[in-house]
Amino acid sequence: MRSAVSRLVLTDFRSYASAELAADGRSVFLFGANGAGKTNLLEAVSLLSPGRGMRGTSLPDLGRRLPGEALGRAWAISATIGSGDAEVRLGTGVEASGAARRIVRVRGETVPPGRLAEHVRPLWLTPAQDRLFLEGASERRRFFDRLVFAAEPIHAAHAAAYDRSLRERSRLLAAEETADPAWLAALEARMAEAGARVAEGRAFTLQALQAEIDQRDARPFPRALLSLTGAFEQLCLAGAALAEVEAQLAAALAASRPRDAAAGRALTGPHRSDLAVVHAALRRPAAECSTGEQKALILNLILAQAARLSRAKSQPNPILLLDEVAAHLDQLRRAALADEIGALGLQAFLTGTDEALFDPFKADALGVLVDASQLAPLDS
């Protein structure tokens, strides 16, 4: 099912006192000076899905704040997704200044945030991910888990359950010299159940992405060879049953109690996994490639997942949020990106400082000049 923003309204969100964008389901490129508010608009779209959005900011900090104000204001994002009989109105925000509880409404009804995934599943690429292959494994896990979540929203619940049990186990090991074995076993059983599902979701997505990327070999974006270093993801990739992965994870956790207690953290489990990416043509790890090639590799992963999801009939297509992506692509790849988005029938929001970067998009996309958090569509 096609998911696209036809109308977006912001109230006291980030730098915007108020703003309205009538996209009518088209892709949108936003251009203007640094600090004008372009990324804030992309962040608003990202918050039409469960979670903390593309920047991971706490809810109170999303409200507009004038000089001298200690707390951000109550803020709201409203969007119309689709059109005609398929139109759905979504809303999210906080109802009081500094509030830490997020309100979500679908068709005017207050619902849990997870219900947003039924309508919008954004995939994003930001300048913060430029160093994805150079930073620690946690950033790559977070990036990859977002790709998994876009296809399987339940993955976030499994990951959250695993993390909760992981923290409880670590506190118990740290607080007691001889922790209650029965209590530890119960926590480890919960960790193993959730962790096995996390590993399974990652392994399935890795296989599906690699198959999609291999079909895109002739495209201008470099072909990537993907692997996951985690032992439990490797079990899943080797065809082990979920029950076997769960049992092996539980046994590994039980055996590592003394070591984990001494280290102050769990040294085994899906939270230790890493995503490895190799530039196939250069036969070189992504970390050793140029900045432009690294960006193109990441973009190819996102496009591959978007292509997979665009063929699904029972779930919403992704919306692409590409922040400052064009500046790292040469003219050939910018044109290829525009062609790819058009061929997939997806909506994308892109940002950049120079309007000329978006020449390949102008035939089909709406251009918007952003100046001091004011929106000026080019065709208005």
N, C-alpha and C positions, 0 to 999 in steps of 0.2 A: 504494500500500500504506500502511495506516495505521500511523504511528509514534507511540508514546506510552509514557511511563515508567509502569510499574506499581509499581516498587519502586526506591528510591534509598538507598544506604548510603554514608556518609562516614566516613573514618578519618583523624584528624589533618589535616584539610583546613581551612585558614584558621582560623577561630575555633572549629571543631568538633573536640572530642576524638573523639566518635563521635555519629552520628545516623542514624536510619532513618526514611524516609517511605514509607508505603504509599499511593500515589496511585491505584492500580488503573485507570490510564489516564484518570482524570478531570482536568479543569483544577484548578489549585490557586491560591488566593490566600493570601499570607503577610502578616500584619500584626503590628505591634509597634513599639516605640520605635526611633529611629535608633540604629544601632550594634548592634542585637540579633543580626544575622547573616542577615538576609533576602536581601540581595544575594549573599552568599557562596553560598547554596544555588542561586541562579540561575546563578552562575558555574560551579558544579559541573556543572550540566546542560549548559552551553555547552561544557564540556571533554569531553563525549561526542562531539564532532566534531573533525576535524582542526584544527590551529592552536593558538593560545594563548588561546582563549576570549574572552569579552566584555570583559575588562579588559586583555588583552594582557600579562599578568604573566609574568615569567620563572618557570620551573619551581621553582627552589629557594625562591622567595618564597611559594609556595602552601602550604607546609607550616606546620602550627601551631607557633608559637614562644612560649614562656613568657618572662616577664621575665628578662633575664640570659642567654638563649640567643642565641648569635651566628647560628646557622643554623636554618632551618625544619626540622621533622622530616620523615621519609619519610611520604608521604601516599598515600591511595588513594580512588578513587571507583568504586563498583560500581553497576550498574543492570540491571534487567530491563526489556526493551523488548517490548511486546506481551504476549500471554498464550496459553495453550493450545499448540496445535501451532505457532503463529507466534512463540512466545517465544524471545527471544535475550538472552543474558547478555553484557554489556559490562563491561570494567574498564579503568581507566587510573590512572597514578600514577607515583611514583618509589620505588625500592627502598632508597635510602640517603639520609640527611640531607644536604641541599645538592646532591643529584645533579641534573645538567643533562640527563639522558637520560630521555625519557618512555617508559614501558612501556605497551603497549596489548594487551588480550586480548579476543578474540571467541570465545564458547563455550569459554573456557579455553585457547585457542590464542594464542600470541604472534604478532601480525601488525603490519605497518606502520600508522602512525596514519591514513593515507589510507583504510584499510578502514572506518573509523568512518562515513564518508559514505554507506556502503551501508545504514546503519541509522538514523542520526540526522542531521538537517539543521536546526539551530536558526536562527531569526531573532530578533534582539534589538533592543530599544530601551531605552536607558539615559539617566540624567540628563546624562551627559557629551555626549550628542548634542543637548541642548537648544540649543546654540549652533552646530549644524551649518551653518546658513546664514549665520552671522556670522564663522566662522573661515575659515582658509585652505582652498585647494582640496584639499589632501592629505586632510583629514578627509572631505570629500564623496566623493573617489575611493575611500577605504577603505570607506565606508558602501556605496557603489554596488557595488563589487567583491564585497562580502559578499552582496548580493542576487544578483549573477551566479553566485557560487559555490554558492549554495543550489540553483540549478537545474542548474549545470554544474560539478561539483567539479574537472574538469580545468582550469578557469580559474585556479585557484590555482597549478598547476604552470606554466602559461604565464607568469603574472605573476612567479613566482619566477625562472624562466629569464631573462626579460627583465631583471629587477633585477640578477641576477648579472652578465650581460654589460654592463649599464650601468655598474656599479661598476668592472669590469675596464677598460672603455674609458676611464672618467674617470681611473683611476690611470695608465694608459698615457699619456694626453695630458698629465697633470701631471708625470710622471717624465721624459719625454724631450722635448727641444726639437724634434726632428724624429723623431717616432715612426715605426716601421716601417709603411709603408702596407699591406703584405700582412697584417700582424697586425691592424691596425685594420679592414681590410676583412673579415677573418674574424669579428672580434667584432661588427661591424655587421651582418653577414649573420645571425648568431645573434640579435642584437637584433631585426632586422627580421622574422625568422620568428616569434619569440615575440610581439613587439609587435603584429604584424598579427592574430594570434589573440586577443590581449587586446582590441584594438579591435573585432574582429568579435563577441566575446562581449558586450561592453558594448552595441554597437549593436543586436544581436538582443534583448537584455534590455530596452533602452529602448523599442523598438517594441512588444514584448509587454506591458510594463507600461503604456504609454500606452493601448493597446487595452483592457486590463483596467480601468484607471481610468475611461476614457470610458464603459464599461458601468455604472459605479458612480455615475453623475452625480447620481442622485436621493438618494444616501445622505447622512447627516448630516456625513460627513467631506468637507472641501473638495476639489473637483476640482483636480488639479495638471496643469500643462503642463510637460513634461519636454524637455530638450535637453542635448546634450553638445557642449562647445566644441572638443574635440580635432579637429584636421584629419584624422586617420586614422580616427577614429570617423565623421566626416562622410563620408568616402569610402565606408565600409561602408554607411552609411545611404542613400547615393546609389546603391547597387547595384553598386559596384565589386567585381570578383573578388578573392579573397584574394591571389592572385599579384600583382595590380596594386598592392594596398595594400602588400604586402611590398616590391615593387620601389621604390615611391615613398618608403617609409620608409628603405630602404637608401640611396637617392640623397640624401635630405635629411640623413641622418647624415654621409655622406661630404662633402657640401658645407659642413656646419657645423663641421668640425673646427677651423679657426682660431678661430672665435668661441667654441666650447665650451672650447678650451684656455685662452683668455683669461679666460673666466668661471669656470672651475674646475668646470663642471657642464654636462650636456647640456641644451640649450635647445629641443630639439624631440623629439617622441615621445609615446607614450601616457601617460608619467609626468607630462605637463604638462596633461592634460585636466581638465575640470571639469564637474560636474553643475549645470545651471541649472534652477531650479524656480520656476514662476510660479503664484500663486493665481488660477485662471481667473475666478472670479466677481468678484474685486476688481481683476483685471488689474494685479496688483502683484507684484513679485519677492518671494519668500518672506522674504528678509532684511528687508523693510520691513513685514512683517506682525507682529501681536502674538505674544507668546510662546505663547499658547494655540493660535493659528492655525498657527504654525510646527510645534508638536507634532502637531497634527491632520494637517498635510500629510505629515509624516514617517510617521506611523502609517498613513496611507492608502497610501503606497508599500509599506510592509511588508505590509499586509493584501492589497493587490493581488497581490504576489508570492506570498503564502501561498495566495490563491485559485487562482492559476495552478497552483501545485505540488500543491494538494489534488486536482486533477483528473487528475494523472498517475498511471497505473496501474503503471508500471515502476520507480518510485523512491519513497522514503519521503516521507510528508507532513512538512511542517515542524512543529516545536514552537516556539511563540511564548514568548519571554522578555521580559516587559514590566515593567521596573523603575521604580517610582514613576510609572507612566503615568497612573493614575486621578486624581491630584491636579491635573493640568493639563486635565482634561476636565470639561465641565459634566455635569449629570445626564442630559441627553438623549444626549450622546455616550457616556457610560459605559454606558447601557442599550443603545445601538446596538452598542458594542464587544462586549458580552456576547452579543447576538443574532448578531452576525457570526461570532464564534468558534464558537458553537453550530451555526450554519447550515453552516459549513465542516467541521464534525466534527473540529476540531483540538483538541489539548491546549495549554493556555497556563499559564504560571506568571507570576503577577502579584504585585507587592509594594506596600505602602503602610503608612502609620502608623495609619490610622483604619479600623477594621472596617466602619464605615458606608459607606465609599466602594465597597464590594464588594457592596452589597445586590442589584444586578441579577444577580450571578453566583451567588448562594447556592443557587438551585434546582438547579444542575447541578455546581457546583464544590465541592471540598473546601477548607474554611477551616482555616488553621493559625496559631495564635498562636506567635510566635517571641519568646522571652525569654531573653536571655543564652545564645544558641546552644542553646536547648532547644526542641524542637518539641512543641506541644500541639494536636493536631487537634480541631476543634470537635465532631466526631461520635464521639469516642472515649469 
